[in-house]
Amino acid sequence: MSKPNNHKPDAKPSRASFQRFQPIDTRWADNDIYGHVNNVTYYAYFDTAVNQFLISDGGLDIHQGECIAFVVDSQCSYLQPLSFPEKIEVGLAVAKLGTSSITYQLGIFKEGKDTLCAYGHFVHVFVARDNQRPCPIPDSIRRAVTPLLER
């Protein structure tokens, strides 16, 4: 029998739980037939926010870098619906920084608001581009994410 997934936080995070925020505009195509952002789109927001941060602050080279990051686990809890054309902010924190992996805690907020709309986690494993085997997190990325470690 497998152990339950223990990544889900016991308490909902607040806006103060996050050290960094990435702005994202919702898109017309994000809305589903019910008039709100479809649940799968939240995962794209997580992916976009994390990778924007890694590229801009960590120097991740998605096209030529020797080391790239694969998502190996993610989870999202939905609290309040979003709809196009809202602007949102994805809060980033780092729950665990390993040798070759990073576990992010993420929260989605309407721009400038304190109410949490969704939260979850996202795990990256860094791998060598040529053989897709785990490799150490590049130093520039480690330096960028270290200030995001949860306190």
C-alpha positions as CSV (number, residue, x, y, z in Angstrom):
1,M,0.0,0.0,0.0
2,S,1.4,3.4,-1.0
3,K,1.7,6.3,1.4
4,P,-0.7,9.3,0.8
5,N,0.7,12.4,-0.9
6,N,1.7,14.7,1.9
7,H,2.5,17.8,-0.2
8,K,-0.8,19.5,0.4
9,P,-0.3,22.1,3.2
10,D,-2.4,21.7,6.3
11,A,-3.5,25.4,6.3
12,K,-4.2,27.7,3.4
13,P,-1.3,30.1,2.8
14,S,-1.8,33.8,3.0
15,R,-0.3,36.4,0.7
16,A,2.5,37.0,3.2
17,S,3.5,33.3,2.7
18,F,5.0,34.2,-0.7
19,Q,8.3,36.0,-1.3
20,R,7.8,36.6,-5.0
21,F,4.8,37.4,-7.3
22,Q,4.6,36.8,-11.0
23,P,1.8,38.8,-12.8
24,I,-0.2,36.9,-15.4
25,D,-3.1,38.1,-17.6
26,T,-5.9,35.6,-18.0
27,R,-6.9,35.0,-21.7
28,W,-10.2,34.6,-23.5
29,A,-9.4,30.9,-24.2
30,D,-8.9,30.3,-20.4
31,N,-12.7,30.5,-19.7
32,D,-14.7,27.3,-20.1
33,I,-18.4,26.8,-20.9
34,Y,-19.3,27.8,-17.3
35,G,-17.7,31.3,-17.7
36,H,-14.7,30.8,-15.4
37,V,-11.1,29.7,-15.8
38,N,-11.0,26.0,-16.4
39,N,-9.3,24.0,-13.7
40,V,-6.4,22.7,-15.9
41,T,-5.4,26.3,-16.8
42,Y,-4.3,26.9,-13.2
43,Y,-1.5,24.4,-13.8
44,A,-0.4,26.4,-16.8
45,Y,-0.3,29.5,-14.6
46,F,1.9,27.6,-12.1
47,D,4.2,26.5,-14.9
48,T,4.4,29.9,-16.5
49,A,5.1,31.7,-13.2
50,V,7.8,29.3,-12.2
51,N,9.5,29.3,-15.6
52,Q,9.3,33.1,-16.0
53,F,11.1,33.4,-12.7
54,L,13.7,30.8,-13.5
55,I,14.5,32.4,-16.9
56,S,14.5,36.0,-15.7
57,D,16.2,35.6,-12.3
58,G,17.9,32.2,-12.5
59,G,19.3,32.4,-16.1
60,L,17.5,29.2,-17.2
61,D,18.3,28.7,-20.8
62,I,15.4,26.7,-22.1
63,H,16.8,26.4,-25.6
64,Q,20.5,25.7,-25.2
65,G,21.2,25.0,-21.5
66,E,22.9,21.8,-20.5
67,C,20.5,21.4,-17.6
68,I,16.7,21.7,-18.0
69,A,13.8,21.2,-15.5
70,F,11.0,18.6,-15.8
71,V,7.8,18.8,-13.7
72,V,7.4,15.5,-11.8
73,D,4.6,16.4,-9.5
74,S,1.9,19.1,-9.1
75,Q,-1.3,19.7,-7.2
76,C,-3.9,22.5,-7.0
77,S,-6.7,23.3,-4.6
78,Y,-9.4,25.7,-5.9
79,L,-11.0,28.2,-3.6
80,Q,-12.5,31.0,-5.6
81,P,-13.2,31.1,-9.4
82,L,-11.3,33.4,-11.8
83,S,-12.6,34.7,-15.2
84,F,-11.2,36.4,-18.2
85,P,-10.3,39.4,-18.3
86,E,-8.9,39.3,-14.7
87,K,-5.3,40.0,-14.0
88,I,-3.7,37.6,-11.5
89,E,-0.5,37.2,-9.5
90,V,1.1,33.9,-8.8
91,G,2.9,33.8,-5.4
92,L,6.1,31.7,-5.3
93,A,7.8,30.2,-2.3
94,V,10.2,27.3,-2.1
95,A,9.3,24.5,0.3
96,K,12.3,22.3,-0.4
97,L,15.6,22.8,-2.2
98,G,17.4,19.6,-2.9
99,T,20.4,18.6,-5.0
100,S,18.5,18.2,-8.2
101,S,14.9,19.2,-7.3
102,I,12.9,22.1,-6.1
103,T,9.4,22.0,-4.5
104,Y,7.6,25.2,-5.0
105,Q,4.5,26.3,-3.0
106,L,2.3,28.5,-5.2
107,G,-0.7,30.7,-4.6
108,I,-3.0,32.5,-7.1
109,F,-4.4,35.8,-6.2
110,K,-6.4,38.4,-8.2
111,E,-4.1,41.4,-8.8
112,G,-3.5,43.4,-5.7
113,K,-5.9,41.3,-3.6
114,D,-5.2,39.3,-0.5
115,T,-7.9,36.6,-1.1
116,L,-6.4,33.3,-2.1
117,C,-8.1,31.9,-5.2
118,A,-6.1,28.7,-5.6
119,Y,-2.9,27.1,-4.1
120,G,-0.8,24.1,-4.6
121,H,2.7,22.8,-5.2
122,F,4.9,22.1,-8.2
123,V,8.1,19.9,-8.2
124,H,10.9,20.4,-10.7
125,V,13.7,17.9,-11.2
126,F,16.7,19.2,-13.1
127,V,18.1,16.9,-15.7
128,A,20.9,16.9,-18.2
129,R,19.5,17.8,-21.6
130,D,21.6,15.2,-23.4
131,N,20.6,12.1,-21.4
132,Q,17.7,13.3,-19.2
133,R,19.3,12.0,-16.0
134,P,19.1,14.1,-12.8
135,C,21.8,16.7,-12.5
136,P,22.6,19.3,-9.8
137,I,20.6,22.5,-9.9
138,P,22.7,25.1,-11.7
139,D,24.3,27.6,-9.3
140,S,22.6,30.6,-10.9
141,I,19.2,29.0,-10.3
142,R,20.1,27.9,-6.7
143,R,21.1,31.5,-6.0
144,A,17.8,32.8,-7.4
145,V,15.5,30.4,-5.5
146,T,17.3,30.4,-2.1
147,P,15.7,33.7,-1.0
148,L,12.3,32.1,-1.7
149,L,12.8,29.4,0.9
150,E,9.9,29.3,3.3
151,R,10.8,30.7,6.7
